[in-house]
Amino acid sequence: MIKKWEILFDYVDTTRDGIVDIEEMMSYPNRLVSEGKQERGKLLGDILSETWGRMCEANNLPREHASLTKAQWVIGRRALTKTDWFRKTYVPTLATIHFESLDRDHDNTITLDEWRTYKHKRGVTDDAAIQSAFKRLDLDGDGIISQEEMTHAITQFCIGEDPSDDYSFLYIVH
C-alpha cells in the first residue's frame, strides 16, 4: 500500500523537490476541476485542507505545518485510510470530482479521447499505456467509463488492499 501513496506524492509534488507543501497540495483542485465548476474546486479545496491537517496530525505536526516529506506523506495517508471520514467523505467526493473533470462534454461518460486528453495534460504520451489504462477502467467493456466505473477505480486506489487490483496508473505522471 505504500507504493500507491508514493505515486500520489509524486503526482502532487509538482516542483519535484521531494517535499509537498501546502501550496502544491492546494493547487490540485485548479489542475483537476474543469472550467465552470468552481464550486467543485472549493469543495475539493476544503476536502484537501482537511486532508492536509489530518496528515500533519498523523505525523505529530501542527495542522498548519508547511510541508511534508514523502515518508511523512505515506504515514499521513496510511492513517487517513483508517478513518470513517476518509471512506465516507473524501473518497466519494474525490471520485465525483474526478469524473466530472474528465467528462469534458458533460454527457456523463468518459471517452477514450477525454481520457487521452487528461493523461496528455499530465505528461503521459505513451498511447498504448493510455489505452491500456482506459480498458482497465472500462469494467463492462462498452468503450466508455461510467461514473460507477470511475468511483470503483478511485475507491480501489484509495482504500483497496488487494495488490493485484492496483489503480496507481491513475496518478502516474510520466
Secondary structure, DSSP 8 states (H G I E B T S, - for coil): -HHHHHHHHHHH-TT-SSEEEHHHHHHHHHHHS-TT-HHHHHHHHHHHHHHHHHHHHHTT--TT--EEEHHHHHHHHHHHTTSHHIIIIIHHHHHHHHHHHH-TT-SS-B-HHHHHHHHHHTT---HHHHHHHHHHH-TT-SSSB-HHHHHHHHHHHHH---TTS--GGGT---
